[in-house]
């Protein structure tokens, strides 16, 4: 929640996408009809992150502060808290399930909370923390495919869930950077989950789809089938590696390699005309050289080919490769390159589309760009989670609140009585 022009306004939501190459802050206002209108945008280049993880707190804090100030100035508001995205190869996921007896033969919020708690009771490494518990489906007395079990009759409730965990220290470092800027964290959200809110349709999720969000430092994957998330993964290869390849192969400084990549690079060599030439700045005082655009494409194509092959291997490993009938959806800044979709279709042998974020109003000419998929997805997520429930998908925050409260005496007595009854 934010304070706008001196008044408390709960209709304002703020997303913070801390990427490897840039920090983006988006301020959205929820209108009476439920739509989100973008009223503020701040974007700053970043250098304190590497492959989704904070490597320099000071640089990251400075980039966040500048992006937030820019968004505040445009929106005319003071930002107090943000919904932030997280990525990195420390993220891991697994599918789990829990079973409980329905208390009063009708499923209540209390039963849902218990079954989610049962599903999360799996062994995870001590240095990992649960980020999300994402329900896939519920079963009541072996009846499958239930999405909304509340109020249904039955004696046994089962939940199938997707658990996402992240390294505690990586989560704490992001939290620390944001708090150093004087901001609170509403939620920390897996970036590909956030992006899915902005770029996937309900039909795609129902039919089966794989979203591939290619950023600067990481490529984030999420697989949906039957309307629910089934698999998530992070590949530590993305746009920065392409820039590095260009810098090494063309012997040009990284900042020039990045500009050449954005302006001239092509992911499929056969699409680049050999008669097109580009100027390549050299290192030191050496003069710039001419190079054909096709030669540049021959440097870039192998890296994209490697990336898509790794995505395909991950999809195979997940067991869902034959279930994504809607194909692959590419998004993120590095997916914009000419030839990326055509190369992906050659490798995956299934439909591929490049997706731009949808579902918001205001500044369409700027924001209709895959670069903003995660930021706009975070706004959709924040809107959907404005009223947290017992089965909140950021459980550690609920835990902290519970830890601060002393245990209630009746519940302790109840447990002692139940134990005595079961043992004597």
SETORZA-693782 format. One record per residue (C-alpha): residue in one letter; x, y, z. Coordinates in Angstrom, 3 decimals, decimal comma, m for minus. Example, Ala and Ser with C-alpha at 12.3 -4.5 7.8 and 13.67 -1.06 7.14 Angstrom:
// residues 2
R:A:12,300:m4,500:7,800
R:S:13,670:m1,060:7,140
END
This chain:
// residues 424
R:X:0,000:0,000:0,000
R:X:1,186:3,466:m0,802
R:X:0,526:7,048:0,215
R:X:m0,517:9,179:m2,732
R:X:m0,387:12,970:m2,503
R:X:m0,513:12,804:1,284
R:X:m3,534:10,481:1,560
R:X:m3,681:6,751:2,219
R:X:m4,756:5,009:m0,985
R:X:m5,074:1,228:m0,957
R:X:m5,810:1,140:m4,703
R:X:m2,116:1,749:m5,524
R:X:0,219:m1,190:m6,138
R:X:3,952:m1,105:m6,872
R:X:6,139:m3,692:m8,646
R:X:9,920:m3,813:m8,443
R:X:11,766:m5,955:m10,991
R:X:15,429:m6,158:m9,927
R:X:17,115:m7,658:m12,969
R:X:20,742:m8,356:m13,862
R:X:20,859:m5,530:m16,410
R:X:18,203:m3,116:m15,102
R:X:15,891:m2,230:m12,216
R:X:12,307:m1,357:m13,168
R:X:9,735:0,158:m10,794
R:X:6,086:0,312:m11,941
R:X:3,269:2,069:m10,073
R:X:m0,243:0,854:m10,930
R:X:m3,632:2,143:m9,854
R:X:m6,543:m0,303:m9,613
R:X:m9,609:1,295:m11,204
R:X:m13,214:0,744:m10,125
R:X:m13,686:m1,829:m12,925
R:X:m10,705:m3,861:m11,651
R:X:m8,315:m2,849:m14,445
R:X:m4,764:m1,700:m13,705
R:X:m3,620:1,683:m14,988
R:X:0,113:2,412:m15,024
R:X:0,716:5,861:m13,521
R:X:4,468:5,731:m12,895
R:X:7,516:4,047:m14,458
R:X:11,135:4,162:m13,318
R:X:13,984:2,293:m15,031
R:X:17,698:2,333:m14,206
R:X:20,663:0,281:m15,440
R:X:21,931:m2,124:m12,773
R:X:25,354:m3,594:m12,071
R:X:24,942:m5,063:m8,579
R:X:23,237:m8,304:m9,681
R:X:24,691:m11,347:m11,384
R:X:22,524:m14,223:m12,641
R:X:19,623:m13,097:m10,456
R:X:21,659:m12,842:m7,223
R:X:22,889:m9,714:m5,402
R:X:26,693:m9,424:m5,694
R:X:27,022:m5,751:m4,699
R:X:24,540:m4,373:m2,168
R:X:25,582:m0,719:m2,574
R:X:25,153:m0,699:m6,383
R:X:21,818:m2,524:m6,122
R:X:20,508:m0,115:m3,459
R:X:21,499:2,907:m5,586
R:X:19,767:1,491:m8,699
R:X:16,592:0,678:m6,702
R:X:16,528:4,163:m5,142
R:X:16,891:5,918:m8,507
R:X:14,223:3,747:m10,181
R:X:11,787:4,244:m7,268
R:X:12,364:8,021:m7,200
R:X:11,752:8,210:m10,958
R:X:8,467:6,273:m10,596
R:X:7,398:8,402:m7,593
R:X:8,024:11,603:m9,552
R:X:5,940:10,409:m12,503
R:X:3,090:9,024:m10,360
R:X:3,050:11,925:m7,886
R:X:3,089:9,567:m4,894
R:X:5,331:8,369:m2,080
R:X:6,079:4,640:m2,321
R:X:6,166:2,726:0,960
R:X:6,149:m0,935:m0,076
R:X:6,734:m3,066:m3,156
R:X:6,086:m6,509:m4,629
R:X:9,466:m7,757:m5,860
R:X:10,565:m10,509:m8,261
R:X:13,277:m13,099:m7,604
R:X:15,232:m15,431:m9,920
R:X:18,568:m17,237:m9,940
R:X:19,942:m20,765:m10,099
R:X:19,420:m21,122:m6,313
R:X:15,669:m21,490:m7,003
R:X:14,369:m25,060:m6,949
R:X:10,916:m26,620:m7,013
R:X:9,052:m29,861:m6,394
R:X:5,516:m31,203:m6,457
R:X:4,029:m32,355:m3,155
R:X:0,674:m33,389:m1,717
R:X:m1,075:m33,434:1,638
R:X:m4,102:m35,310:3,044
R:X:m6,360:m34,362:5,974
R:X:m9,736:m35,442:7,330
R:X:m12,493:m32,879:6,724
R:X:m13,558:m31,604:10,140
R:X:m17,324:m31,077:9,752
R:X:m17,920:m33,081:6,549
R:X:m17,848:m29,781:4,646
R:X:m14,604:m28,184:3,463
R:X:m13,881:m24,940:5,327
R:X:m11,043:m22,390:5,244
R:X:m9,606:m24,197:8,266
R:X:m9,475:m27,503:6,317
R:X:m7,783:m25,767:3,365
R:X:m5,172:m24,266:5,683
R:X:m4,516:m27,682:7,264
R:X:m4,179:m29,513:3,950
R:X:m1,775:m26,870:2,585
R:X:0,276:m27,152:5,791
R:X:0,316:m30,952:5,348
R:X:1,501:m30,556:1,725
R:X:4,362:m28,262:2,706
R:X:5,656:m30,714:5,336
R:X:8,472:m32,012:3,138
R:X:12,189:m32,085:3,846
R:X:13,984:m29,126:2,275
R:X:17,655:m28,166:2,816
R:X:18,341:m25,999:5,874
R:X:19,647:m23,137:3,711
R:X:16,471:m23,039:1,564
R:X:13,222:m21,237:2,297
R:X:9,751:m21,831:0,858
R:X:8,757:m18,970:m1,468
R:X:5,477:m20,289:m2,850
R:X:2,966:m23,043:m2,220
R:X:0,931:m23,093:m5,446
R:X:m2,167:m25,353:m5,365
R:X:m2,585:m27,442:m8,535
R:X:m5,758:m29,350:m7,708
R:X:m7,723:m30,808:m4,815
R:X:m9,251:m34,268:m4,343
R:X:m12,257:m34,930:m2,126
R:X:m12,817:m38,635:m1,352
R:X:m10,725:m39,537:m4,456
R:X:m12,764:m37,267:m6,749
R:X:m10,095:m35,541:m8,864
R:X:m9,778:m32,221:m10,682
R:X:m11,380:m29,935:m8,072
R:X:m10,085:m26,355:m8,256
R:X:m12,320:m24,694:m5,614
R:X:m13,160:m27,188:m2,825
R:X:m14,554:m24,650:m0,333
R:X:m18,044:m25,655:0,832
R:X:m17,983:m29,099:m0,813
R:X:m19,003:m32,179:1,168
R:X:m16,647:m35,036:1,922
R:X:m14,603:m36,770:4,617
R:X:m11,073:m36,720:3,120
R:X:m9,396:m33,724:1,483
R:X:m6,185:m34,024:m0,532
R:X:m4,173:m31,190:m2,096
R:X:m1,580:m31,417:m4,849
R:X:0,746:m28,415:m4,749
R:X:3,857:m27,016:m6,419
R:X:6,477:m25,876:m3,882
R:X:9,059:m23,273:m4,883
R:X:12,089:m22,724:m2,640
R:X:15,005:m20,303:m2,770
R:X:18,288:m19,837:m0,920
R:X:17,648:m18,008:2,368
R:X:20,708:m15,770:1,980
R:X:19,727:m14,712:m1,592
R:X:16,193:m13,838:m0,392
R:X:17,590:m11,960:2,630
R:X:19,997:m9,943:0,456
R:X:17,174:m8,764:m1,834
R:X:15,067:m7,953:1,243
R:X:18,015:m6,050:2,773
R:X:18,570:m3,963:m0,393
R:X:14,897:m2,926:m0,483
R:X:14,762:m2,113:3,235
R:X:17,971:m0,048:2,898
R:X:15,918:2,124:0,522
R:X:13,331:2,688:3,271
R:X:10,742:0,376:1,669
R:X:8,763:m2,600:2,970
R:X:8,386:m5,855:1,016
R:X:4,786:m6,944:0,386
R:X:5,808:m10,198:m1,326
R:X:8,785:m11,842:m3,015
R:X:7,577:m13,557:m6,182
R:X:9,214:m16,033:m8,548
R:X:9,830:m14,042:m11,747
R:X:8,510:m16,570:m14,278
R:X:5,354:m16,966:m12,167
R:X:4,921:m13,174:m12,269
R:X:5,574:m13,050:m16,041
R:X:2,926:m15,751:m16,609
R:X:0,280:m13,386:m15,172
R:X:1,126:m10,829:m17,877
R:X:1,720:m12,924:m21,013
R:X:m0,200:m16,233:m20,819
R:X:m3,879:m16,713:m21,653
R:X:m6,178:m19,020:m19,671
R:X:m6,590:m21,161:m22,825
R:X:m2,818:m21,681:m23,064
R:X:m2,580:m22,667:m19,400
R:X:m5,457:m25,138:m19,821
R:X:m4,067:m26,679:m23,014
R:X:m0,478:m26,865:m21,727
R:X:2,228:m24,254:m22,296
R:X:5,862:m23,530:m21,398
R:X:6,844:m19,915:m20,704
R:X:10,534:m19,096:m21,311
R:X:11,496:m15,701:m19,834
R:X:14,961:m14,802:m21,163
R:X:16,452:m11,937:m19,175
R:X:19,946:m10,538:m18,775
R:X:21,348:m13,056:m16,296
R:X:18,940:m16,001:m16,191
R:X:16,410:m17,826:m18,346
R:X:13,342:m18,696:m16,264
R:X:11,012:m21,548:m17,230
R:X:7,512:m22,443:m16,034
R:X:5,264:m25,228:m17,358
R:X:1,464:m25,066:m17,051
R:X:m0,999:m27,870:m17,819
R:X:m4,728:m28,107:m17,026
R:X:m4,665:m24,519:m15,782
R:X:m2,051:m25,081:m13,045
R:X:1,704:m24,631:m12,719
R:X:3,503:m27,997:m12,837
R:X:7,220:m27,296:m13,149
R:X:9,632:m24,378:m12,712
R:X:13,352:m24,121:m13,426
R:X:16,106:m21,532:m13,895
R:X:18,928:m21,797:m16,473
R:X:21,946:m19,531:m15,757
R:X:22,439:m18,573:m19,428
R:X:20,852:m15,456:m20,934
R:X:21,539:m12,101:m22,593
R:X:24,759:m11,335:m20,715
R:X:26,419:m14,432:m22,191
R:X:25,432:m13,305:m25,694
R:X:26,988:m9,875:m25,031
R:X:30,127:m11,545:m23,674
R:X:30,388:m13,782:m26,777
R:X:30,152:m10,719:m29,056
R:X:32,758:m8,831:m26,998
R:X:35,198:m11,775:m27,129
R:X:34,656:m12,716:m30,785
R:X:34,709:m9,151:m32,152
R:X:37,336:m7,915:m29,671
R:X:35,245:m4,952:m28,628
R:X:34,454:m3,542:m25,120
R:X:31,343:m4,935:m23,399
R:X:29,366:m1,671:m23,567
R:X:29,836:m1,554:m27,364
R:X:29,035:m5,289:m27,629
R:X:25,716:m4,667:m25,820
R:X:24,780:m1,860:m28,252
R:X:25,741:m3,991:m31,280
R:X:23,657:m6,877:m29,901
R:X:20,550:m4,722:m29,425
R:X:20,830:m2,916:m32,771
R:X:22,212:m5,462:m35,227
R:X:22,345:m9,020:m33,837
R:X:20,269:m11,846:m35,315
R:X:19,733:m15,284:m33,728
R:X:19,459:m17,078:m37,080
R:X:22,371:m16,528:m39,495
R:X:20,329:m17,349:m42,619
R:X:18,062:m14,315:m41,943
R:X:20,984:m11,839:m42,025
R:X:22,012:m10,545:m45,460
R:X:25,777:m10,970:m46,104
R:X:25,972:m7,561:m47,837
R:X:24,866:m5,712:m44,653
R:X:27,866:m4,315:m42,765
R:X:28,242:m2,820:m39,292
R:X:30,938:m0,705:m37,623
R:X:32,674:m2,472:m34,714
R:X:34,603:m0,211:m32,281
R:X:38,008:m1,627:m31,302
R:X:39,803:m1,674:m27,962
R:X:42,100:1,251:m27,104
R:X:43,053:3,664:m29,913
R:X:42,665:1,165:m32,743
R:X:40,310:2,247:m35,546
R:X:36,798:0,775:m35,878
R:X:36,392:m2,181:m38,266
R:X:33,680:m3,151:m40,734
R:X:32,009:m6,536:m40,246
R:X:29,178:m8,251:m42,084
R:X:25,939:m8,693:m40,130
R:X:25,965:m12,361:m41,085
R:X:29,318:m12,847:m39,305
R:X:27,764:m11,310:m36,187
R:X:24,793:m13,704:m36,470
R:X:27,227:m16,635:m36,696
R:X:28,595:m15,597:m33,279
R:X:25,129:m15,187:m31,704
R:X:23,293:m18,217:m33,156
R:X:25,305:m20,955:m31,321
R:X:24,570:m19,332:m27,936
R:X:20,807:m19,144:m28,607
R:X:20,918:m22,704:m29,940
R:X:22,628:m23,844:m26,726
R:X:20,076:m21,990:m24,607
R:X:17,042:m23,453:m26,408
R:X:18,606:m26,946:m26,284
R:X:19,019:m26,598:m22,490
R:X:15,374:m25,465:m22,200
R:X:14,299:m28,484:m24,257
R:X:16,374:m30,818:m22,036
R:X:14,745:m29,297:m18,922
R:X:11,295:m29,730:m20,466
R:X:12,075:m33,393:m21,214
R:X:13,414:m33,929:m17,695
R:X:10,210:m32,501:m16,225
R:X:8,126:m35,100:m18,056
R:X:5,754:m32,495:m19,533
R:X:7,241:m32,131:m23,036
R:X:4,349:m34,011:m24,691
R:X:1,710:m32,128:m22,686
R:X:2,444:m28,552:m23,809
R:X:0,069:m28,509:m26,789
R:X:0,024:m24,681:m26,878
R:X:3,801:m24,715:m27,387
R:X:6,417:m22,261:m26,149
R:X:5,881:m18,612:m25,177
R:X:9,059:m16,482:m25,261
R:X:9,289:m13,250:m23,279
R:X:11,922:m11,089:m21,567
R:X:14,326:m8,598:m23,150
R:X:16,666:m11,158:m24,748
R:X:13,763:m12,913:m26,537
R:X:13,204:m9,820:m28,741
R:X:16,143:m10,550:m31,022
R:X:15,347:m11,098:m34,704
R:X:15,347:m14,791:m35,566
R:X:14,840:m16,035:m31,964
R:X:11,297:m17,323:m32,623
R:X:12,291:m19,015:m35,914
R:X:15,322:m20,698:m34,293
R:X:13,195:m21,830:m31,331
R:X:10,631:m23,406:m33,691
R:X:13,430:m25,318:m35,445
R:X:14,705:m26,706:m32,127
R:X:11,449:m27,370:m30,233
R:X:9,368:m28,585:m33,230
R:X:6,293:m26,938:m31,740
R:X:4,535:m23,544:m32,000
R:X:6,528:m20,612:m30,569
R:X:5,317:m17,041:m30,053
R:X:6,930:m13,867:m28,724
R:X:4,710:m12,400:m26,007
R:X:4,324:m8,809:m24,845
R:X:2,646:m8,040:m21,495
R:X:m1,135:m7,542:m21,519
R:X:m3,893:m6,469:m19,162
R:X:m2,822:m2,937:m18,200
R:X:m3,769:0,525:m19,416
R:X:m1,607:3,611:m19,789
R:X:1,765:4,080:m21,491
R:X:1,055:1,214:m23,939
R:X:3,626:2,480:m26,446
R:X:6,369:2,120:m23,817
R:X:5,183:m0,964:m21,946
R:X:4,122:m3,188:m24,887
R:X:7,580:m4,716:m24,719
R:X:8,782:m8,145:m23,450
R:X:11,300:m6,282:m21,215
R:X:8,390:m5,288:m18,932
R:X:6,743:m8,748:m18,727
R:X:7,967:m9,441:m15,173
R:X:7,192:m5,935:m13,872
R:X:3,634:m5,913:m15,232
R:X:3,164:m9,521:m14,082
R:X:4,157:m8,447:m10,547
R:X:1,382:m5,817:m10,635
R:X:m1,166:m8,483:m11,671
R:X:0,128:m10,730:m8,871
R:X:m0,073:m7,913:m6,298
R:X:m3,645:m7,163:m7,359
R:X:m4,646:m10,843:m7,105
R:X:m3,036:m11,160:m3,643
R:X:m4,339:m7,905:m2,150
R:X:m6,500:m9,837:0,316
R:X:m4,155:m12,451:1,809
R:X:m5,833:m15,637:2,985
R:X:m4,801:m18,501:5,242
R:X:m3,263:m20,219:2,233
R:X:m1,211:m17,170:1,262
R:X:1,456:m18,174:m1,274
R:X:4,176:m16,306:0,630
R:X:3,953:m18,442:3,776
R:X:7,058:m17,221:5,600
R:X:5,416:m13,828:6,222
R:X:2,425:m15,549:7,850
R:X:4,860:m17,641:9,920
R:X:6,597:m14,516:11,211
R:X:3,267:m13,073:12,337
R:X:2,370:m16,343:14,048
R:X:5,783:m16,554:15,752
R:X:5,245:m13,167:17,329
R:X:2,019:m14,315:19,025
R:X:2,157:m16,388:22,250
R:X:0,536:m19,836:21,917
R:X:m3,091:m19,963:23,019
R:X:m3,632:m22,009:26,195
R:X:m6,819:m23,850:25,079
R:X:m5,089:m25,252:21,984
R:X:m2,175:m26,548:24,104
R:X:m4,593:m28,187:26,555
R:X:m6,485:m29,660:23,622
R:X:m3,320:m31,208:22,230
R:X:m2,374:m32,685:25,639
R:X:m5,873:m34,175:26,008
R:X:m5,718:m35,652:22,484
R:X:m2,288:m37,168:23,231
R:X:m3,493:m38,689:26,537
R:X:m6,581:m40,061:24,835
R:X:m4,510:m41,690:22,068
R:X:m1,909:m43,184:24,375
R:X:m3,847:m44,386:27,447
END
